[in-house]
Amino acid sequence: MRLMLCIAVTSTIWLSAQVPAHAEKLVLVAGGGDGADGTSAVGGQLRSPFGVHFDQAGNMYLVELTGQRVRKVDSRGVLTTVAGTGELGNAGDGGPAAKAQFNGMHSLAIAPDGSIYLSDTWNNRIRKLDPQSGTISAVAGTGEKGFSGDGGPAAQAKFGGIYCVALDPAGARMYLADLDNRRIRVVDLKTGIVGTVAGNGEKGVPADGADAKTSPLVDPRAVAADRQGNVYLLERSGHALRVVDPSGKIRTVVGT
């Protein structure tokens, strides 16, 4: 069975399951009601659910764009809050994730060790939720919008609206869609050093076979990486899917 996610910012989350007979069934799994934490996710209250990710145990995690919270739907279908007070802000690092404040989260990624990385988009940071201690910390971004820091610690770098965060399959590298800077950035999670994978900051269509770092991009909105070391980026205004191969060359996969 292949599962596909359809995320709506109408306070509901639906799952579409394609079965071998090619029939599809749309199932509501969370939202649409006014239920509180500890109750069934179906009928629970969500505020603009956006990015969704699953851990290795099959629990579903989601970020609320306007709700400023990270929610969890466990294997029993119970909804709980794992991070965020619900108030807009930029606070709480070093303390319990439940007392943290966020500003417009769009995406999340879960590492093999259970660590949850959150794209705190309009705070221009990546926050990390430690699964063992339950604490929150900033692992990338000073909180000030801008572009700087390549070759140095990610926590001291500047970003311009991180709309997507993704990990490579090994959980060793973290990729960021730095949309307003028109770049794809990467953080080595062992050293904490940040660099650029693609984009020179200019808006434009990259030439196939060109060096990705010196090529223009058209508003990179999402990013993903495969086991072969390829990095895929989706351009919001460019209407294209592009790939950066392990040698650092970029080409268009779909679109213009």
Secondary structure, 3 states (H helix, E strand, C coil): CEEEEEEECCCEEEEEEECCCCCEEEEEEEEEEEECCCCECEEECCCCEEEEEECCCCCEEEEECCCCCEEEECCCCEEEEEECCCCECCECCCCEHHHCEECCCCEEEECCCCCEEEEEHHHCEEEEECCCCCEEEEEECCCCECCECCCCEHHHCEECCEEEEEECCCCCEEEEEEHHHCEEEEEECCCCEEEEEECCCCECCCCCCEEHHHCCECCEEEEEECCCCCEEEEECCCCEEEEECCCCEEEEEEEC
